[in-house]
Amino acid sequence: MGTVFSLDVRGGEPAAVRAALDEAVAGLHRVDEVFSTYREDSQIARLQRGELTVAECDPEVAEVLELAAEAERLSDGWFSTSYQGRLDPTGIVKGWAVERAARRLSGVPGVCGVSVNGGGDVQLLGSPGAQRPWRVGVSDPLRPGGLAAVVSAAGADELSVATSGTAERGAHILDPRTGHAAVTDLVAVTVVGPRLTWADCWATAAFAMGSREGLAWLESLPDVEALLITAGDEVRCTGGLAARLG
């Protein structure tokens, strides 16, 4: 998927954890093989060319496309799986794949906590130890090496943190209504919620909307908090975000 993944598992019998880690890593590689838009032989590429139908693909393809359709509906089209007229579900695949890997690892007997990080988007389950919550630093897009905030998972059995912006990859987020790079006053949107599948989608959609519309929309979503940073170094956040910082 063109990025770095890290997997942190706490508790569990070492041999069982190692086997589960190997399975999770193999699963992430399989997701790349199926969904990559850069591999001519991937199922998504073959779907784009009309060589396969969704029914002929792995069941995960239909699952992801259904989730993407729901994200498009809930965002009023600001999240889209269409790129230059072609099917491209990569905007949802990474978050979905990271969340799926984390949930598989959390099912290992004795495991008390799991953190899976895919290119800076993180799914947290359980805790790393007694009275110790997972904590995730949010990079400051305007000050390389600095942190804009630290998110704490204290009191939550599951939490995810996803960021969309221009700091790492430049202007790669499109406005689905124009097909061109999103014209926005934002440099980064970080979304905090239970499931990374959705947090990743919501961060992308809100970034394309811009700070005013994006913040209002994020405020309307249940169990979602967010931090938005503008190019003018203005920080805006949802009303309940403060309870998740620390």
C-alpha positions in Angstrom: 0.0 0.0 0.0 3.0 2.2 -0.4 3.5 2.9 3.3 5.0 1.4 6.5 3.0 -0.7 9.0 3.8 -1.4 12.6 2.0 -3.9 14.8 2.2 -3.9 18.6 0.6 -6.7 20.6 0.5 -6.9 24.4 -0.1 -10.1 26.3 -0.8 -13.6 24.9 1.4 -16.7 24.6 4.4 -15.7 22.5 4.2 -18.5 19.9 0.5 -17.8 19.3 1.1 -14.1 19.0 3.9 -14.7 16.5 1.7 -16.9 14.4 -1.1 -14.3 14.5 1.4 -11.6 13.5 2.6 -13.6 10.6 -1.1 -14.2 9.5 -1.9 -10.4 9.9 1.1 -9.4 7.8 0.3 -11.9 5.1 -3.3 -10.6 5.2 -2.0 -7.0 4.6 0.1 -8.2 1.7 -3.0 -10.0 0.3 -5.0 -6.8 0.5 -2.4 -5.0 -1.5 -2.5 -7.7 -4.1 -6.3 -7.5 -4.4 -6.9 -3.8 -4.2 -3.8 -2.1 -5.6 -4.4 0.3 -8.5 -0.8 0.0 -9.4 -0.8 -3.7 -10.1 -2.1 -4.6 -13.5 -3.1 -8.1 -12.2 -5.0 -6.9 -9.1 -8.7 -7.7 -8.9 -9.4 -3.9 -8.7 -7.4 -3.3 -11.8 -9.2 -6.1 -13.6 -12.6 -4.7 -12.4 -11.6 -1.3 -13.9 -10.9 -3.0 -17.2 -14.1 -5.0 -17.1 -12.3 -8.3 -17.0 -14.0 -9.3 -13.7 -17.3 -8.8 -12.0 -17.6 -8.1 -8.3 -19.1 -11.5 -7.9 -16.0 -13.1 -9.4 -13.7 -11.3 -7.0 -12.7 -12.2 -3.4 -15.6 -11.6 -1.0 -13.6 -8.7 0.6 -14.0 -6.7 -2.6 -17.8 -6.6 -2.3 -17.4 -5.8 1.5 -15.1 -2.9 0.8 -17.3 -1.5 -2.0 -20.4 -1.7 0.2 -18.6 0.2 3.0 -17.3 2.8 0.5 -20.9 3.3 -0.8 -22.0 3.9 2.7 -19.2 6.4 3.3 -20.2 8.2 0.1 -23.8 8.4 1.2 -23.0 9.6 4.7 -20.6 12.3 3.4 -23.0 13.5 0.7 -20.5 12.5 -2.0 -17.4 14.2 -0.4 -15.9 10.7 -0.1 -15.8 8.9 -3.4 -14.4 5.7 -4.9 -14.2 7.3 -8.4 -10.9 8.7 -9.7 -10.8 10.1 -13.2 -13.9 8.0 -14.0 -12.4 4.8 -12.8 -13.1 2.7 -9.7 -10.6 3.4 -7.0 -11.4 2.3 -3.4 -7.9 3.1 -2.0 -9.4 5.9 0.1 -11.1 3.3 2.4 -8.9 0.2 1.9 -6.0 1.1 4.2 -8.2 2.0 7.2 -10.3 -1.1 6.7 -7.2 -3.3 6.4 -5.6 -1.9 9.5 -8.7 -2.3 11.5 -9.2 -5.9 10.3 -5.6 -6.8 11.2 -6.0 -5.3 14.7 -9.2 -7.2 15.3 -7.7 -10.5 14.2 -4.7 -9.9 16.6 -7.0 -9.0 19.5 -8.7 -12.4 19.2 -5.6 -14.3 20.3 -6.2 -15.7 23.8 -4.5 -13.7 26.5 -3.9 -10.6 24.4 -4.9 -7.5 26.4 -4.0 -4.8 23.9 -3.3 -4.2 20.2 -2.1 -1.2 18.2 -1.8 -1.4 14.4 -0.4 1.7 12.6 -0.6 2.0 8.9 1.2 5.1 7.6 0.2 7.1 10.6 -3.4 5.9 10.8 -3.9 3.8 14.0 -6.4 1.3 15.3 -6.2 0.7 19.1 -7.9 -2.1 20.9 -7.7 -2.9 24.7 -4.8 -1.4 26.6 -1.0 -1.9 26.7 -1.2 -2.8 30.4 -3.0 -2.2 33.7 -3.9 1.5 34.2 -2.0 2.4 31.0 -4.0 3.7 28.0 -2.7 3.8 24.5 -1.6 7.2 23.5 -1.0 8.5 19.9 0.9 11.6 18.9 -0.6 13.7 16.1 2.1 15.3 13.9 2.1 19.0 13.5 1.9 19.6 9.7 3.4 23.0 10.0 6.3 22.1 12.3 8.1 19.0 11.2 9.1 16.8 14.1 6.6 18.5 16.4 3.3 17.3 17.8 -0.1 19.1 17.4 -1.7 17.0 20.0 -1.6 13.6 21.9 -4.7 11.5 21.8 -5.4 9.1 24.7 -7.6 6.0 24.5 -8.2 6.0 28.3 -11.6 4.6 29.1 -12.1 3.3 25.5 -11.9 -0.4 24.5 -11.4 0.6 20.9 -10.2 3.9 19.4 -8.7 4.9 16.1 -6.8 8.0 14.9 -6.7 8.9 11.2 -5.1 12.0 9.6 -5.5 13.4 6.0 -3.5 16.3 4.8 -0.8 17.6 2.5 2.2 17.5 4.9 3.4 14.0 3.9 2.2 13.4 0.3 1.4 16.9 -1.0 -1.9 17.8 -2.6 -3.2 14.2 -3.2 -6.7 14.6 -2.0 -9.2 15.2 -4.7 -12.5 17.1 -4.7 -14.9 14.5 -6.1 -17.1 17.2 -7.5 -14.4 18.6 -9.8 -12.0 15.6 -10.1 -9.1 18.0 -9.3 -7.0 18.5 -6.1 -9.2 19.8 -3.3 -9.0 23.6 -2.9 -9.2 24.0 0.8 -7.9 26.2 3.6 -6.8 23.1 5.5 -3.4 21.4 5.8 -4.5 18.5 8.0 -7.6 16.9 9.5 -7.3 14.3 12.3 -10.3 12.2 13.2 -10.8 10.2 16.3 -13.4 7.5 16.5 -14.0 3.8 17.4 -13.3 2.3 13.9 -10.4 3.2 11.6 -12.5 2.2 8.6 -14.7 5.2 9.1 -12.2 7.6 10.7 -10.0 7.3 7.6 -12.9 8.1 5.3 -14.2 11.0 7.4 -10.7 12.6 7.6 -10.5 12.5 3.8 -14.0 13.9 3.2 -13.6 16.7 5.8 -10.3 17.8 4.3 -11.9 18.2 0.9 -14.8 20.1 2.4 -12.6 22.8 4.1 -12.5 23.9 7.7 -15.9 25.5 8.1 -18.1 22.9 6.4 -15.8 20.0 7.4 -16.0 20.9 11.1 -19.7 21.3 11.1 -20.2 18.0 9.4 -17.8 16.2 11.7 -19.7 17.6 14.7 -22.8 16.0 13.4 -21.3 12.5 13.4 -21.8 10.2 16.4 -18.8 9.1 18.4 -16.4 11.3 16.3 -14.0 14.0 17.4 -11.6 15.9 15.2 -8.7 18.3 15.0 -8.4 20.6 12.0 -5.4 22.7 11.2 -5.5 25.5 8.5 -2.7 26.8 6.3 -2.8 29.9 8.5 -1.9 27.9 11.6 -5.4 28.1 13.0 -6.5 25.1 15.1 -10.2 24.1 15.1 -11.7 21.1 16.9 -15.0 19.4 17.7 -16.6 20.1 21.1 -15.6 16.8 22.7 -12.0 16.5 21.5 -10.6 17.8 24.8 -11.8 14.7 26.6 -9.6 12.6 24.3 -6.4 14.6 24.8 -3.7 13.7 27.3 
